[in-house]
């Protein structure tokens, strides 16, 4: 009897956690398990804001996929090009692959919402390479300013505009607030010449948190020199900066040497272009995380849309949710192979913490609001726990965050 083929697409939080849990729980020679990823490494996407600002090395953000897999799981480095769920086939740049069970964990992509120029003139924070490019660009802007003659210095080189005051934007601003004084010292730039502006179209910052926590975060960052322009959408990006809308017919152009777009993500276009029904690349899955009409296909992470019926809104696309979904998917795959019923995904929502640099944060954990060093400590605990769930104590010791005080 042929062993069933389990094919996992993507080695992000959802895909890699699925593979690791399968190798822990499935018996030897029960299934042929393959995970496909375009890079040889997994990266902690919730750490990219640190690598982008230059407060954490890009190498610290990633680790080799093979280092957390055993001989029950085969790793193939390849880029997924298309999914044919009807015929149970996946096309990659390394060839065609077939499956009996498919797990789609292809993660997110940046979303510019069709705003003119953003795709050409703004940096994103969506992977390790983009983070490295953004870090290097900011450094180069300071270096260029330092090399100019005193009478010819262009201070707009030291202006950074960050589009988006959601999780990624605020965490990036927190890291920038700590990095800017170091850059000023390194390049002999007066800190008062540096301008960091956060532009947000929505009427508030961090809508997932209470007003008190938002006021704490904004107040903390403002004291660090961050400016906020709220309720002012970006309408255009150019090589010289961004145009924002401040009223019905009122616009302002902010000249900047660096524009960062952190205001939108979407699911993978590969999912959207497949025969799996989706809306904006997110698939409305059943409660066991399978796709309606394709009972052998599971979706985890950013591409999965599942309602939290108690809250009346979808579960957020967070690393915490993706990893919990992956555990359920692994158990359901084993159940299907054994001819048993699948179980519903029931998340354990422990809370959310947003960092404000290395030593401050805000959060709601187990129903309690926290700020300051205690919140920052909890953020590092969460980051280390994600490592532990995939690679155990060894990965935590190698990549973990231990500057907790």
C-alpha positions as CSV (number, residue, x, y, z in Angstrom):
1,X,0.0,0.0,0.0
2,X,1.3,3.4,-1.0
3,X,2.0,5.9,1.8
4,X,-0.1,9.1,1.5
5,X,1.8,12.1,0.3
6,X,1.6,15.2,2.5
7,X,2.8,18.4,0.8
8,X,3.4,21.6,2.8
9,X,3.8,24.8,1.0
10,X,5.8,27.5,2.8
11,X,8.0,27.4,5.9
12,X,6.7,30.3,7.8
13,X,5.1,30.0,11.2
14,X,2.2,27.9,10.0
15,X,3.9,25.6,7.5
16,X,7.0,24.9,9.5
17,X,5.1,24.3,12.7
18,X,2.9,21.9,10.9
19,X,6.0,20.0,9.7
20,X,7.6,19.9,13.1
21,X,4.4,18.7,14.8
22,X,3.9,16.0,12.2
23,X,7.4,14.7,12.7
24,X,6.8,14.6,16.4
25,X,3.4,12.8,16.3
26,X,3.3,10.6,13.2
27,X,4.7,7.1,13.2
28,X,7.6,6.1,11.0
29,X,6.8,5.1,7.5
30,X,3.2,6.3,7.8
31,X,3.4,9.1,5.3
32,X,5.7,10.8,2.9
33,X,6.0,14.4,4.1
34,X,7.5,17.2,2.0
35,X,7.8,20.9,2.9
36,X,8.6,23.4,0.1
37,X,10.0,26.8,0.6
38,X,11.8,29.3,-1.8
39,X,14.5,30.0,0.7
40,X,16.7,27.5,2.7
41,X,15.8,29.4,5.9
42,X,12.8,30.4,8.0
43,X,12.7,33.9,9.2
44,X,10.8,35.3,12.2
45,X,8.6,37.8,10.4
46,X,7.6,39.4,13.8
47,X,11.3,40.4,14.2
48,X,11.7,42.1,10.8
49,X,11.0,45.6,12.1
50,X,14.2,45.2,14.2
51,X,16.3,44.1,11.3
52,X,14.9,46.9,9.1
53,X,15.8,49.6,11.6
54,X,19.3,48.1,12.2
55,X,18.8,47.2,15.8
56,X,19.1,43.4,15.1
57,X,21.2,41.6,12.6
58,X,19.3,40.0,9.7
59,X,21.2,36.8,10.5
60,X,19.6,36.7,14.0
61,X,16.2,36.8,12.4
62,X,16.6,33.6,10.5
63,X,17.6,30.0,10.8
64,X,18.1,27.0,8.5
65,X,14.9,25.0,7.9
66,X,16.8,21.7,7.8
67,X,18.1,22.4,11.4
68,X,14.7,21.7,12.9
69,X,13.6,18.8,10.7
70,X,14.3,15.1,11.1
71,X,14.3,12.3,8.6
72,X,10.5,12.0,8.6
73,X,10.3,15.3,6.6
74,X,11.8,16.0,3.2
75,X,12.7,19.6,2.5
76,X,12.7,20.9,-1.1
77,X,14.0,24.4,-1.8
78,X,11.8,25.7,-4.6
79,X,9.5,28.6,-5.4
80,X,5.8,27.7,-5.7
81,X,4.4,28.9,-9.0
82,X,0.8,27.6,-9.0
83,X,-1.7,25.3,-7.3
84,X,-4.1,23.0,-9.1
85,X,-6.3,21.7,-6.3
86,X,-8.7,20.0,-8.7
87,X,-6.0,17.7,-10.0
88,X,-4.0,17.7,-6.7
89,X,-0.9,19.2,-8.3
90,X,1.5,22.0,-7.4
91,X,3.9,23.6,-9.9
92,X,7.2,24.9,-8.6
93,X,10.3,26.2,-10.4
94,X,11.8,22.8,-9.6
95,X,9.0,20.8,-11.3
96,X,5.6,19.4,-10.7
97,X,4.6,17.8,-7.4
98,X,1.6,15.8,-6.5
99,X,-0.1,15.2,-3.2
100,X,-2.8,13.4,-1.3
101,X,-3.0,16.1,1.4
102,X,-2.0,19.7,0.9
103,X,-1.2,22.3,3.6
104,X,-1.0,25.9,2.3
105,X,1.1,28.2,4.4
106,X,2.4,30.7,1.9
107,X,2.2,33.7,4.1
108,X,1.7,37.4,3.3
109,X,2.7,39.9,0.7
110,X,2.8,43.7,0.9
111,X,-0.4,45.5,-0.2
112,X,-0.1,49.1,-1.7
113,X,-3.9,49.4,-2.4
114,X,-3.0,50.9,-5.8
115,X,-1.5,54.1,-4.4
116,X,0.6,55.7,-7.1
117,X,4.3,55.2,-6.7
118,X,4.4,53.1,-3.5
119,X,5.5,50.0,-5.4
120,X,8.4,51.9,-6.9
121,X,9.5,54.4,-4.2
122,X,8.7,52.9,-0.9
123,X,10.5,50.2,1.1
124,X,8.6,47.3,2.6
125,X,9.1,45.2,5.7
126,X,8.0,41.8,4.4
127,X,11.1,39.6,4.3
128,X,14.7,39.4,5.3
129,X,16.0,40.9,2.1
130,X,13.7,43.9,2.2
131,X,14.7,44.5,5.8
132,X,18.4,44.4,4.9
133,X,17.8,46.8,2.0
134,X,15.9,49.2,4.2
135,X,18.5,49.2,6.9
136,X,21.3,49.8,4.3
137,X,19.4,52.6,2.7
138,X,18.8,54.5,5.9
139,X,22.5,54.1,6.7
140,X,23.4,55.4,3.2
141,X,21.2,58.4,3.6
142,X,23.0,59.4,6.8
143,X,26.4,58.7,5.1
144,X,25.4,60.9,2.1
145,X,24.4,63.7,4.4
146,X,27.7,63.5,6.3
147,X,29.7,63.6,3.0
148,X,28.1,66.8,1.8
149,X,29.8,70.2,2.3
150,X,28.3,72.2,5.3
151,X,26.7,74.8,3.0
152,X,25.2,72.1,0.8
153,X,23.7,69.6,3.2
154,X,20.3,68.3,2.2
155,X,18.4,67.7,5.5
156,X,15.6,65.8,3.7
157,X,18.0,62.9,3.5
158,X,17.5,62.6,7.2
159,X,13.7,62.5,7.0
160,X,12.0,59.2,7.2
161,X,8.2,58.8,6.5
162,X,6.5,55.6,7.8
163,X,3.2,54.8,6.3
164,X,1.0,52.9,8.7
165,X,0.4,53.0,12.4
166,X,-0.6,49.4,12.9
167,X,1.5,46.8,14.5
168,X,4.4,46.7,12.1
169,X,4.6,50.5,11.7
170,X,4.6,51.2,15.5
171,X,7.1,48.5,16.3
172,X,9.4,49.8,13.5
173,X,9.0,53.3,14.8
174,X,10.0,52.1,18.3
175,X,13.2,50.6,16.9
176,X,13.9,53.7,14.8
177,X,13.6,55.8,17.9
178,X,16.4,53.9,19.5
179,X,18.5,53.6,16.4
180,X,18.4,57.3,15.4
181,X,20.7,58.6,18.2
182,X,23.3,55.9,17.3
183,X,23.2,57.0,13.6
184,X,23.5,60.6,14.6
185,X,26.6,59.9,16.7
186,X,28.1,57.7,14.0
187,X,27.6,60.3,11.2
188,X,28.0,63.5,13.3
189,X,24.4,64.5,12.5
190,X,22.5,66.9,14.9
191,X,19.5,64.9,16.1
192,X,17.2,67.9,15.6
193,X,17.8,67.7,11.9
194,X,16.4,64.2,11.8
195,X,12.6,63.9,11.2
196,X,10.6,60.7,11.5
197,X,6.9,61.1,10.5
198,X,4.2,58.4,10.9
199,X,1.4,58.8,8.4
200,X,-1.9,56.9,9.0
201,X,-5.1,57.0,7.0
202,X,-7.3,55.7,9.8
203,X,-8.5,57.9,12.7
204,X,-6.5,56.1,15.3
205,X,-3.2,54.3,16.0
206,X,-3.2,50.6,16.9
207,X,-7.0,50.0,16.8
208,X,-6.7,46.6,18.4
209,X,-5.7,48.2,21.8
210,X,-7.6,50.3,24.3
211,X,-7.4,54.1,24.2
212,X,-5.2,54.1,27.4
213,X,-2.6,51.8,25.8
214,X,-2.7,53.8,22.5
215,X,-2.1,57.0,24.4
216,X,0.8,55.4,26.2
217,X,2.4,54.3,23.0
218,X,1.9,57.5,21.1
219,X,3.1,59.6,24.1
220,X,6.2,57.4,24.5
221,X,7.2,57.6,20.8
222,X,6.4,61.4,20.7
223,X,8.8,62.0,23.5
224,X,11.4,60.1,21.4
225,X,10.9,62.6,18.6
226,X,8.4,60.7,16.4
227,X,5.7,62.8,14.7
228,X,2.2,61.5,14.0
229,X,-0.1,62.5,11.2
230,X,-3.3,60.6,11.8
231,X,-6.3,60.5,9.5
232,X,-4.1,61.6,6.6
233,X,-3.9,59.0,3.9
234,X,-0.9,58.7,1.5
235,X,-2.1,59.4,-2.0
236,X,1.2,59.4,-3.9
237,X,4.8,58.5,-3.5
238,X,7.6,59.9,-5.6
239,X,11.4,59.8,-5.5
240,X,11.3,63.0,-3.4
241,X,8.8,61.9,-0.7
242,X,5.0,61.4,-0.3
243,X,1.8,63.4,-0.8
244,X,-0.8,63.1,2.0
245,X,-4.4,64.2,2.0
246,X,-5.3,66.4,5.0
247,X,-8.8,67.5,4.0
248,X,-11.3,67.4,1.2
249,X,-9.1,69.4,-1.1
250,X,-6.1,69.9,1.1
251,X,-2.8,68.1,0.5
252,X,0.7,68.2,1.9
253,X,3.9,67.0,0.4
254,X,6.5,65.7,2.8
255,X,10.0,65.6,1.4
256,X,11.9,62.5,2.6
257,X,15.0,60.5,1.8
258,X,13.3,57.3,3.0
259,X,9.7,56.2,2.6
260,X,8.6,53.0,4.4
261,X,5.2,51.4,3.7
262,X,3.9,49.3,6.6
263,X,0.2,49.9,6.2
264,X,-1.1,46.8,4.5
265,X,-0.6,43.1,3.8
266,X,-2.5,40.5,1.9
267,X,-2.4,36.8,1.4
268,X,-0.3,35.1,-1.3
269,X,-1.2,35.8,-4.9
270,X,-0.5,32.2,-5.7
271,X,-3.6,31.3,-3.6
272,X,-5.7,34.0,-5.2
273,X,-4.7,32.8,-8.7
274,X,-5.5,29.1,-7.9
275,X,-8.8,27.2,-8.2
276,X,-9.2,27.4,-4.4
277,X,-12.0,29.9,-3.7
278,X,-10.6,33.0,-2.0
279,X,-11.2,36.7,-1.4
280,X,-8.2,39.0,-1.5
281,X,-6.1,35.8,-1.3
282,X,-7.8,34.7,2.0
283,X,-9.7,31.4,2.0
284,X,-12.8,31.0,4.2
285,X,-12.0,27.6,5.7
286,X,-14.1,25.2,7.7
287,X,-13.7,24.9,11.4
288,X,-11.2,22.1,11.0
289,X,-9.1,24.4,8.7
290,X,-10.0,22.5,5.5
291,X,-11.2,24.2,2.3
292,X,-14.8,23.7,1.4
293,X,-15.0,21.5,-1.7
294,X,-11.4,20.4,-1.3
295,X,-11.4,18.2,1.9
296,X,-7.7,17.2,1.4
297,X,-6.5,20.9,1.5
298,X,-5.7,22.8,4.7
299,X,-4.9,26.5,4.9
300,X,-2.9,28.0,7.8
301,X,-1.7,31.5,8.7
302,X,-2.2,34.6,6.6
303,X,-4.2,32.9,3.9
304,X,-6.8,31.4,6.3
305,X,-10.0,33.3,7.0
306,X,-12.0,31.9,10.0
307,X,-14.5,33.8,12.1
308,X,-14.2,34.2,15.8
309,X,-17.9,33.8,16.4
310,X,-17.8,35.1,20.0
311,X,-16.0,38.3,18.9
312,X,-17.9,38.7,15.7
313,X,-14.8,39.2,13.6
314,X,-12.1,37.0,11.9
315,X,-9.2,35.6,13.9
316,X,-6.2,37.9,13.4
317,X,-3.4,36.8,11.1
318,X,-0.8,36.6,13.8
319,X,2.1,34.2,14.4
320,X,0.4,33.0,17.6
321,X,-2.7,32.0,15.6
322,X,-0.8,30.5,12.7
323,X,1.2,28.3,15.0
324,X,-1.9,27.1,16.9
325,X,-3.6,26.4,13.6
326,X,-0.6,24.4,12.5
327,X,-0.8,22.1,15.6
328,X,-4.5,21.5,14.8
329,X,-3.7,20.8,11.1
330,X,-1.0,18.3,12.0
331,X,-3.4,16.4,14.3
332,X,-6.1,16.5,11.7
333,X,-3.8,15.1,9.0
334,X,-2.9,12.2,11.3
335,X,-6.7,11.7,12.0
336,X,-7.5,11.5,8.3
337,X,-4.8,9.0,7.6
338,X,-6.0,6.9,10.5
339,X,-9.6,7.2,9.3
340,X,-10.7,9.2,12.3
341,X,-12.7,12.4,12.5
342,X,-11.0,15.8,12.4
343,X,-11.4,18.3,15.2
344,X,-12.2,22.0,15.2
345,X,-9.6,24.7,15.6
346,X,-10.1,26.3,19.0
347,X,-7.4,28.9,19.7
348,X,-6.0,29.8,23.1
349,X,-5.9,33.6,22.8
350,X,-3.3,34.5,25.4
351,X,-3.0,38.2,24.5
352,X,-1.1,40.6,22.3
353,X,2.0,42.7,23.0
354,X,3.4,45.5,20.8
355,X,7.0,46.5,21.3
356,X,8.1,50.2,21.5
357,X,11.8,49.5,21.0
358,X,13.9,47.1,23.0
359,X,12.9,48.1,26.6
360,X,9.3,49.3,26.4
361,X,6.0,47.9,25.1
362,X,2.2,47.8,25.5
363,X,0.0,44.8,25.7
364,X,-3.0,42.9,26.9
365,X,-2.1,39.5,28.3
366,X,-4.6,37.2,29.9
367,X,-7.1,40.1,30.1
368,X,-4.7,42.5,31.9
369,X,-3.2,45.6,30.3
370,X,0.5,46.0,30.8
371,X,3.1,48.7,29.8
372,X,6.7,49.5,30.1
373,X,9.4,47.0,31.1
374,X,7.0,44.3,32.1
375,X,5.3,44.4,28.7
376,X,8.8,44.4,27.0
377,X,9.7,41.3,29.1
378,X,6.5,39.6,28.0
379,X,7.2,40.4,24.4
380,X,10.6,38.6,24.6
381,X,9.0,35.7,26.3
382,X,6.5,35.4,23.4
383,X,9.3,35.7,20.9
384,X,11.4,33.0,22.6
385,X,8.3,30.7,23.0
386,X,7.8,30.8,19.2
387,X,11.4,29.5,18.8
388,X,10.9,26.9,21.4
389,X,7.7,25.5,19.7
390,X,9.6,24.8,16.5
391,X,13.2,24.0,17.6
392,X,13.1,23.4,21.3
393,X,15.6,24.7,23.9
394,X,18.5,24.5,21.4
395,X,17.0,27.0,19.0
396,X,16.1,29.3,21.9
397,X,19.7,29.2,23.1
398,X,21.0,29.9,19.6
399,X,18.5,32.6,18.5
400,X,16.6,33.7,21.5
401,X,16.3,37.1,23.2
402,X,17.8,37.2,26.7
403,X,18.2,41.0,27.3
404,X,15.0,40.9,29.2
405,X,15.7,43.6,31.8
